[in-house]
């Protein structure tokens, strides 16, 4: 399993990204739930999950 932190470039929200190498996932994409910015496109080779860890900056969302 791989773990890393990801930050949305648009609103500053922080996520923990987990990738399970022993399981296949589905093709698709993950978008920031706060501002809808594209964070990653999945090829389906591995199972990937995101968890919000840092709330987005409301100041950036209002701009």
PDB file of N, CA, C and O in Angstrom:
ATOM      1  N   UNK A   1       0.839  -1.168   0.000  1.00  0.00           N
ATOM      2  CA  UNK A   1       0.000   0.000   0.000  1.00  0.00           C
ATOM      3  C   UNK A   1       0.890   1.239   0.000  1.00  0.00           C
ATOM      4  O   UNK A   1       1.903   1.298   0.697  1.00  0.00           O
ATOM      5  N   UNK A   2       0.488   2.226  -0.798  1.00  0.00           N
ATOM      6  CA  UNK A   2       1.189   3.505  -0.842  1.00  0.00           C
ATOM      7  C   UNK A   2       0.298   4.569  -0.218  1.00  0.00           C
ATOM      8  O   UNK A   2      -0.915   4.570  -0.424  1.00  0.00           O
ATOM      9  N   UNK A   3       0.907   5.480   0.551  1.00  0.00           N
ATOM     10  CA  UNK A   3       0.179   6.589   1.164  1.00  0.00           C
ATOM     11  C   UNK A   3       0.895   7.878   0.815  1.00  0.00           C
ATOM     12  O   UNK A   3       2.125   7.926   0.794  1.00  0.00           O
ATOM     13  N   UNK A   4       0.118   8.933   0.538  1.00  0.00           N
ATOM     14  CA  UNK A   4       0.717  10.249   0.348  1.00  0.00           C
ATOM     15  C   UNK A   4      -0.346  11.316   0.554  1.00  0.00           C
ATOM     16  O   UNK A   4      -1.544  11.034   0.520  1.00  0.00           O
ATOM     17  N   UNK A   5       0.103  12.530   0.766  1.00  0.00           N
ATOM     18  CA  UNK A   5      -0.803  13.652   0.933  1.00  0.00           C
ATOM     19  C   UNK A   5      -0.917  14.409  -0.386  1.00  0.00           C
ATOM     20  O   UNK A   5       0.060  14.563  -1.118  1.00  0.00           O
ATOM     21  N   UNK A   6      -2.132  14.878  -0.675  1.00  0.00           N
ATOM     22  CA  UNK A   6      -2.413  15.622  -1.897  1.00  0.00           C
ATOM     23  C   UNK A   6      -3.122  16.907  -1.496  1.00  0.00           C
ATOM     24  O   UNK A   6      -3.986  16.900  -0.619  1.00  0.00           O
ATOM     25  N   UNK A   7      -2.755  18.013  -2.143  1.00  0.00           N
ATOM     26  CA  UNK A   7      -3.398  19.292  -1.895  1.00  0.00           C
ATOM     27  C   UNK A   7      -4.030  19.792  -3.178  1.00  0.00           C
ATOM     28  O   UNK A   7      -3.405  19.766  -4.239  1.00  0.00           O
ATOM     29  N   UNK A   8      -5.268  20.247  -3.080  1.00  0.00           N
ATOM     30  CA  UNK A   8      -5.963  20.816  -4.232  1.00  0.00           C
ATOM     31  C   UNK A   8      -5.330  22.163  -4.562  1.00  0.00           C
ATOM     32  O   UNK A   8      -5.193  23.017  -3.686  1.00  0.00           O
ATOM     33  N   UNK A   9      -4.951  22.352  -5.799  1.00  0.00           N
ATOM     34  CA  UNK A   9      -4.311  23.599  -6.228  1.00  0.00           C
ATOM     35  C   UNK A   9      -5.300  24.760  -6.291  1.00  0.00           C
ATOM     36  O   UNK A   9      -4.896  25.923  -6.250  1.00  0.00           O
ATOM     37  N   UNK A  10      -6.577  24.454  -6.390  1.00  0.00           N
ATOM     38  CA  UNK A  10      -7.585  25.508  -6.532  1.00  0.00           C
ATOM     39  C   UNK A  10      -8.038  26.074  -5.189  1.00  0.00           C
ATOM     40  O   UNK A  10      -8.113  27.292  -5.029  1.00  0.00           O
ATOM     41  N   UNK A  11      -8.342  25.207  -4.221  1.00  0.00           N
ATOM     42  CA  UNK A  11      -8.934  25.688  -2.966  1.00  0.00           C
ATOM     43  C   UNK A  11      -8.097  25.388  -1.726  1.00  0.00           C
ATOM     44  O   UNK A  11      -8.427  25.859  -0.637  1.00  0.00           O
ATOM     45  N   UNK A  12      -7.024  24.614  -1.867  1.00  0.00           N
ATOM     46  CA  UNK A  12      -6.167  24.324  -0.737  1.00  0.00           C
ATOM     47  C   UNK A  12      -6.611  23.176   0.151  1.00  0.00           C
ATOM     48  O   UNK A  12      -5.986  22.918   1.179  1.00  0.00           O
ATOM     49  N   UNK A  13      -7.676  22.483  -0.223  1.00  0.00           N
ATOM     50  CA  UNK A  13      -8.115  21.330   0.567  1.00  0.00           C
ATOM     51  C   UNK A  13      -7.024  20.265   0.559  1.00  0.00           C
ATOM     52  O   UNK A  13      -6.339  20.077  -0.446  1.00  0.00           O
ATOM     53  N   UNK A  14      -6.866  19.566   1.685  1.00  0.00           N
ATOM     54  CA  UNK A  14      -5.859  18.524   1.799  1.00  0.00           C
ATOM     55  C   UNK A  14      -6.496  17.152   1.865  1.00  0.00           C
ATOM     56  O   UNK A  14      -7.552  16.979   2.474  1.00  0.00           O
ATOM     57  N   UNK A  15      -5.861  16.184   1.242  1.00  0.00           N
ATOM     58  CA  UNK A  15      -6.375  14.820   1.186  1.00  0.00           C
ATOM     59  C   UNK A  15      -5.273  13.834   1.506  1.00  0.00           C
ATOM     60  O   UNK A  15      -4.098  14.097   1.249  1.00  0.00           O
ATOM     61  N   UNK A  16      -5.653  12.694   2.068  1.00  0.00           N
ATOM     62  CA  UNK A  16      -4.764  11.544   2.197  1.00  0.00           C
ATOM     63  C   UNK A  16      -5.138  10.623   1.041  1.00  0.00           C
ATOM     64  O   UNK A  16      -6.302  10.255   0.883  1.00  0.00           O
ATOM     65  N   UNK A  17      -4.150  10.255   0.239  1.00  0.00           N
ATOM     66  CA  UNK A  17      -4.377   9.367  -0.900  1.00  0.00           C
ATOM     67  C   UNK A  17      -3.808   7.995  -0.550  1.00  0.00           C
ATOM     68  O   UNK A  17      -2.639   7.877  -0.183  1.00  0.00           O
ATOM     69  N   UNK A  18      -4.628   6.973  -0.665  1.00  0.00           N
ATOM     70  CA  UNK A  18      -4.214   5.596  -0.412  1.00  0.00           C
ATOM     71  C   UNK A  18      -4.329   4.810  -1.711  1.00  0.00           C
ATOM     72  O   UNK A  18      -5.332   4.906  -2.418  1.00  0.00           O
ATOM     73  N   UNK A  19      -3.297   4.035  -2.019  1.00  0.00           N
ATOM     74  CA  UNK A  19      -3.305   3.214  -3.222  1.00  0.00           C
ATOM     75  C   UNK A  19      -3.004   1.777  -2.824  1.00  0.00           C
ATOM     76  O   UNK A  19      -1.943   1.487  -2.270  1.00  0.00           O
ATOM     77  N   UNK A  20      -3.923   0.896  -3.103  1.00  0.00           N
ATOM     78  CA  UNK A  20      -3.768  -0.513  -2.782  1.00  0.00           C
ATOM     79  C   UNK A  20      -3.281  -1.235  -4.034  1.00  0.00           C
ATOM     80  O   UNK A  20      -4.025  -1.385  -5.003  1.00  0.00           O
ATOM     81  N   UNK A  21      -2.039  -1.677  -4.006  1.00  0.00           N
ATOM     82  CA  UNK A  21      -1.424  -2.278  -5.183  1.00  0.00           C
ATOM     83  C   UNK A  21      -1.913  -3.690  -5.458  1.00  0.00           C
ATOM     84  O   UNK A  21      -1.771  -4.187  -6.575  1.00  0.00           O
ATOM     85  N   UNK A  22      -2.483  -4.338  -4.462  1.00  0.00           N
ATOM     86  CA  UNK A  22      -2.912  -5.727  -4.617  1.00  0.00           C
ATOM     87  C   UNK A  22      -4.349  -5.857  -5.131  1.00  0.00           C
ATOM     88  O   UNK A  22      -4.835  -6.972  -5.319  1.00  0.00           O
ATOM     89  N   UNK A  23      -5.023  -4.749  -5.355  1.00  0.00           N
ATOM     90  CA  UNK A  23      -6.406  -4.798  -5.844  1.00  0.00           C
ATOM     91  C   UNK A  23      -6.566  -3.873  -7.035  1.00  0.00           C
ATOM     92  O   UNK A  23      -5.962  -2.802  -7.090  1.00  0.00           O
ATOM     93  N   UNK A  24      -7.381  -4.293  -7.984  1.00  0.00           N
ATOM     94  CA  UNK A  24      -7.633  -3.430  -9.135  1.00  0.00           C
ATOM     95  C   UNK A  24      -8.801  -2.507  -8.820  1.00  0.00           C
ATOM     96  O   UNK A  24      -9.704  -2.855  -8.060  1.00  0.00           O
ATOM     97  N   UNK A  25      -8.763  -1.339  -9.414  1.00  0.00           N
ATOM     98  CA  UNK A  25      -9.815  -0.347  -9.217  1.00  0.00           C
ATOM     99  C   UNK A  25     -10.632  -0.195 -10.478  1.00  0.00           C
ATOM    100  O   UNK A  25     -10.744  -1.126 -11.276  1.00  0.00           O
ATOM    101  N   UNK A  26     -11.203   0.984 -10.654  1.00  0.00           N
ATOM    102  CA  UNK A  26     -11.972   1.284 -11.854  1.00  0.00           C
ATOM    103  C   UNK A  26     -11.392   2.516 -12.529  1.00  0.00           C
ATOM    104  O   UNK A  26     -10.779   3.363 -11.879  1.00  0.00           O
ATOM    105  N   UNK A  27     -11.590   2.609 -13.828  1.00  0.00           N
ATOM    106  CA  UNK A  27     -11.161   3.793 -14.559  1.00  0.00           C
ATOM    107  C   UNK A  27     -12.069   4.947 -14.188  1.00  0.00           C
ATOM    108  O   UNK A  27     -13.252   4.751 -13.909  1.00  0.00           O
ATOM    109  N   UNK A  28     -11.521   6.138 -14.185  1.00  0.00           N
ATOM    110  CA  UNK A  28     -12.321   7.310 -13.874  1.00  0.00           C
ATOM    111  C   UNK A  28     -11.449   8.446 -13.401  1.00  0.00           C
ATOM    112  O   UNK A  28     -10.262   8.510 -13.722  1.00  0.00           O
ATOM    113  N   UNK A  29     -12.040   9.339 -12.638  1.00  0.00           N
ATOM    114  CA  UNK A  29     -11.309  10.494 -12.143  1.00  0.00           C
ATOM    115  C   UNK A  29     -11.801  10.858 -10.755  1.00  0.00           C
ATOM    116  O   UNK A  29     -12.900  10.479 -10.351  1.00  0.00           O
ATOM    117  N   UNK A  30     -10.971  11.598 -10.032  1.00  0.00           N
ATOM    118  CA  UNK A  30     -11.365  12.110  -8.725  1.00  0.00           C
ATOM    119  C   UNK A  30     -11.281  13.621  -8.771  1.00  0.00           C
ATOM    120  O   UNK A  30     -10.266  14.187  -9.177  1.00  0.00           O
ATOM    121  N   UNK A  31     -12.359  14.272  -8.351  1.00  0.00           N
ATOM    122  CA  UNK A  31     -12.429  15.725  -8.314  1.00  0.00           C
ATOM    123  C   UNK A  31     -12.597  16.186  -6.874  1.00  0.00           C
ATOM    124  O   UNK A  31     -13.213  15.499  -6.059  1.00  0.00           O
ATOM    125  N   UNK A  32     -12.050  17.339  -6.573  1.00  0.00           N
ATOM    126  CA  UNK A  32     -12.167  17.924  -5.245  1.00  0.00           C
ATOM    127  C   UNK A  32     -13.653  18.160  -4.949  1.00  0.00           C
ATOM    128  O   UNK A  32     -14.339  18.811  -5.737  1.00  0.00           O
ATOM    129  N   UNK A  33     -14.152  17.644  -3.837  1.00  0.00           N
ATOM    130  CA  UNK A  33     -15.573  17.832  -3.517  1.00  0.00           C
ATOM    131  C   UNK A  33     -15.923  19.275  -3.167  1.00  0.00           C
ATOM    132  O   UNK A  33     -17.100  19.638  -3.183  1.00  0.00           O
ATOM    133  N   UNK A  34     -14.934  20.104  -2.851  1.00  0.00           N
ATOM    134  CA  UNK A  34     -15.202  21.494  -2.490  1.00  0.00           C
ATOM    135  C   UNK A  34     -15.302  22.412  -3.705  1.00  0.00           C
ATOM    136  O   UNK A  34     -16.183  23.270  -3.764  1.00  0.00           O
ATOM    137  N   UNK A  35     -14.399  22.234  -4.679  1.00  0.00           N
ATOM    138  CA  UNK A  35     -14.363  23.171  -5.811  1.00  0.00           C
ATOM    139  C   UNK A  35     -14.447  22.492  -7.171  1.00  0.00           C
ATOM    140  O   UNK A  35     -14.457  23.177  -8.194  1.00  0.00           O
ATOM    141  N   UNK A  36     -14.506  21.175  -7.211  1.00  0.00           N
ATOM    142  CA  UNK A  36     -14.654  20.380  -8.432  1.00  0.00           C
ATOM    143  C   UNK A  36     -13.403  20.368  -9.319  1.00  0.00           C
ATOM    144  O   UNK A  36     -13.491  19.998 -10.489  1.00  0.00           O
ATOM    145  N   UNK A  37     -12.262  20.757  -8.796  1.00  0.00           N
ATOM    146  CA  UNK A  37     -11.013  20.706  -9.566  1.00  0.00           C
ATOM    147  C   UNK A  37     -10.573  19.254  -9.733  1.00  0.00           C
ATOM    148  O   UNK A  37     -10.717  18.448  -8.814  1.00  0.00           O
ATOM    149  N   UNK A  38     -10.046  18.927 -10.890  1.00  0.00           N
ATOM    150  CA  UNK A  38      -9.562  17.579 -11.162  1.00  0.00           C
ATOM    151  C   UNK A  38      -8.274  17.323 -10.391  1.00  0.00           C
ATOM    152  O   UNK A  38      -7.308  18.076 -10.512  1.00  0.00           O
ATOM    153  N   UNK A  39      -8.267  16.250  -9.593  1.00  0.00           N
ATOM    154  CA  UNK A  39      -7.075  15.893  -8.823  1.00  0.00           C
ATOM    155  C   UNK A  39      -6.316  14.729  -9.450  1.00  0.00           C
ATOM    156  O   UNK A  39      -5.087  14.693  -9.407  1.00  0.00           O
ATOM    157  N   UNK A  40      -7.047  13.777 -10.032  1.00  0.00           N
ATOM    158  CA  UNK A  40      -6.368  12.608 -10.593  1.00  0.00           C
ATOM    159  C   UNK A  40      -7.286  11.885 -11.565  1.00  0.00           C
ATOM    160  O   UNK A  40      -8.506  11.863 -11.396  1.00  0.00           O
ATOM    161  N   UNK A  41      -6.673  11.293 -12.592  1.00  0.00           N
ATOM    162  CA  UNK A  41      -7.378  10.407 -13.520  1.00  0.00           C
ATOM    163  C   UNK A  41      -6.865   9.001 -13.250  1.00  0.00           C
ATOM    164  O   UNK A  41      -5.655   8.775 -13.221  1.00  0.00           O
ATOM    165  N   UNK A  42      -7.785   8.047 -13.052  1.00  0.00           N
ATOM    166  CA  UNK A  42      -7.427   6.665 -12.731  1.00  0.00           C
ATOM    167  C   UNK A  42      -7.420   5.804 -13.987  1.00  0.00           C
ATOM    168  O   UNK A  42      -8.269   5.962 -14.865  1.00  0.00           O
ATOM    169  N   UNK A  43      -6.448   4.883 -14.066  1.00  0.00           N
ATOM    170  CA  UNK A  43      -6.422   3.922 -15.174  1.00  0.00           C
ATOM    171  C   UNK A  43      -7.013   2.577 -14.775  1.00  0.00           C
ATOM    172  O   UNK A  43      -7.205   1.713 -15.631  1.00  0.00           O
ATOM    173  N   UNK A  44      -7.304   2.382 -13.496  1.00  0.00           N
ATOM    174  CA  UNK A  44      -7.936   1.150 -13.029  1.00  0.00           C
ATOM    175  C   UNK A  44      -6.971   0.055 -12.633  1.00  0.00           C
ATOM    176  O   UNK A  44      -7.410  -1.013 -12.207  1.00  0.00           O
ATOM    177  N   UNK A  45      -5.673   0.277 -12.757  1.00  0.00           N
ATOM    178  CA  UNK A  45      -4.699  -0.758 -12.400  1.00  0.00           C
ATOM    179  C   UNK A  45      -4.686  -1.061 -10.903  1.00  0.00           C
ATOM    180  O   UNK A  45      -4.496  -2.210 -10.503  1.00  0.00           O
ATOM    181  N   UNK A  46      -4.887  -0.029 -10.072  1.00  0.00           N
ATOM    182  CA  UNK A  46      -4.866  -0.188  -8.622  1.00  0.00           C
ATOM    183  C   UNK A  46      -6.067   0.505  -8.012  1.00  0.00           C
ATOM    184  O   UNK A  46      -6.645   1.415  -8.606  1.00  0.00           O
ATOM    185  N   UNK A  47      -6.433   0.069  -6.831  1.00  0.00           N
ATOM    186  CA  UNK A  47      -7.526   0.691  -6.091  1.00  0.00           C
ATOM    187  C   UNK A  47      -6.995   1.935  -5.388  1.00  0.00           C
ATOM    188  O   UNK A  47      -6.025   1.853  -4.634  1.00  0.00           O
ATOM    189  N   UNK A  48      -7.622   3.092  -5.627  1.00  0.00           N
ATOM    190  CA  UNK A  48      -7.195   4.359  -5.053  1.00  0.00           C
ATOM    191  C   UNK A  48      -8.352   4.970  -4.275  1.00  0.00           C
ATOM    192  O   UNK A  48      -9.493   4.963  -4.738  1.00  0.00           O
ATOM    193  N   UNK A  49      -8.054   5.496  -3.095  1.00  0.00           N
ATOM    194  CA  UNK A  49      -9.071   6.150  -2.268  1.00  0.00           C
ATOM    195  C   UNK A  49      -8.522   7.480  -1.760  1.00  0.00           C
ATOM    196  O   UNK A  49      -7.332   7.611  -1.476  1.00  0.00           O
ATOM    197  N   UNK A  50      -9.409   8.458  -1.653  1.00  0.00           N
ATOM    198  CA  UNK A  50      -9.058   9.776  -1.118  1.00  0.00           C
ATOM    199  C   UNK A  50      -9.877  10.039   0.136  1.00  0.00           C
ATOM    200  O   UNK A  50     -11.044   9.655   0.221  1.00  0.00           O
ATOM    201  N   UNK A  51      -9.250  10.703   1.116  1.00  0.00           N
ATOM    202  CA  UNK A  51      -9.953  11.118   2.332  1.00  0.00           C
ATOM    203  C   UNK A  51      -9.590  12.572   2.623  1.00  0.00           C
ATOM    204  O   UNK A  51      -8.412  12.926   2.674  1.00  0.00           O
ATOM    205  N   UNK A  52     -10.601  13.405   2.811  1.00  0.00           N
ATOM    206  CA  UNK A  52     -10.376  14.810   3.125  1.00  0.00           C
ATOM    207  C   UNK A  52      -9.763  14.928   4.511  1.00  0.00           C
ATOM    208  O   UNK A  52     -10.311  14.391   5.474  1.00  0.00           O
ATOM    209  N   UNK A  53      -8.630  15.626   4.629  1.00  0.00           N
ATOM    210  CA  UNK A  53      -7.957  15.787   5.919  1.00  0.00           C
ATOM    211  C   UNK A  53      -7.848  17.245   6.338  1.00  0.00           C
ATOM    212  O   UNK A  53      -7.747  17.540   7.529  1.00  0.00           O
ATOM    213  N   UNK A  54      -7.868  18.171   5.364  1.00  0.00           N
ATOM    214  CA  UNK A  54      -7.778  19.596   5.662  1.00  0.00           C
ATOM    215  C   UNK A  54      -8.884  20.317   4.904  1.00  0.00           C
ATOM    216  O   UNK A  54      -8.994  20.202   3.683  1.00  0.00           O
ATOM    217  N   UNK A  55      -9.695  21.055   5.638  1.00  0.00           N
ATOM    218  CA  UNK A  55     -10.798  21.795   5.024  1.00  0.00           C
ATOM    219  C   UNK A  55     -10.249  22.809   4.015  1.00  0.00           C
ATOM    220  O   UNK A  55      -9.159  23.346   4.209  1.00  0.00           O
ATOM    221  N   UNK A  56     -11.005  23.074   2.933  1.00  0.00           N
ATOM    222  CA  UNK A  56     -10.559  24.053   1.953  1.00  0.00           C
ATOM    223  C   UNK A  56     -10.591  25.472   2.535  1.00  0.00           C
ATOM    224  O   UNK A  56     -11.292  25.745   3.510  1.00  0.00           O
ATOM    225  N   UNK A  57      -9.828  26.349   1.924  1.00  0.00           N
ATOM    226  CA  UNK A  57      -9.805  27.745   2.341  1.00  0.00           C
ATOM    227  C   UNK A  57     -11.053  28.430   1.793  1.00  0.00           C
ATOM    228  O   UNK A  57     -11.222  28.531   0.578  1.00  0.00           O
ATOM    229  N   UNK A  58     -11.917  28.896   2.671  1.00  0.00           N
ATOM    230  CA  UNK A  58     -13.150  29.562   2.234  1.00  0.00           C
ATOM    231  C   UNK A  58     -12.821  30.847   1.496  1.00  0.00           C
ATOM    232  O   UNK A  58     -13.578  31.262   0.618  1.00  0.00           O
ATOM    233  N   UNK A  59     -11.726  31.474   1.829  1.00  0.00           N
ATOM    234  CA  UNK A  59     -11.319  32.713   1.161  1.00  0.00           C
ATOM    235  C   UNK A  59     -11.044  32.437  -0.319  1.00  0.00           C
ATOM    236  O   UNK A  59     -11.407  33.245  -1.174  1.00  0.00           O
ATOM    237  N   UNK A  60     -10.411  31.311  -0.629  1.00  0.00           N
ATOM    238  CA  UNK A  60     -10.121  30.958  -2.020  1.00  0.00           C
ATOM    239  C   UNK A  60     -11.380  30.566  -2.762  1.00  0.00           C
ATOM    240  O   UNK A  60     -11.484  30.819  -3.962  1.00  0.00           O
ATOM    241  N   UNK A  61     -12.350  29.949  -2.081  1.00  0.00           N
ATOM    242  CA  UNK A  61     -13.583  29.529  -2.746  1.00  0.00           C
ATOM    243  C   UNK A  61     -14.452  30.722  -3.107  1.00  0.00           C
ATOM    244  O   UNK A  61     -15.174  30.666  -4.102  1.00  0.00           O
ATOM    245  N   UNK A  62     -14.408  31.793  -2.337  1.00  0.00           N
ATOM    246  CA  UNK A  62     -15.241  32.966  -2.593  1.00  0.00           C
ATOM    247  C   UNK A  62     -14.691  33.829  -3.712  1.00  0.00           C
ATOM    248  O   UNK A  62     -15.436  34.598  -4.321  1.00  0.00           O
ATOM    249  N   UNK A  63     -13.418  33.718  -3.988  1.00  0.00           N
ATOM    250  CA  UNK A  63     -12.787  34.575  -5.018  1.00  0.00           C
ATOM    251  C   UNK A  63     -13.231  34.216  -6.405  1.00  0.00           C
ATOM    252  O   UNK A  63     -12.796  34.838  -7.374  1.00  0.00           O
TER     253      UNK A  63
END
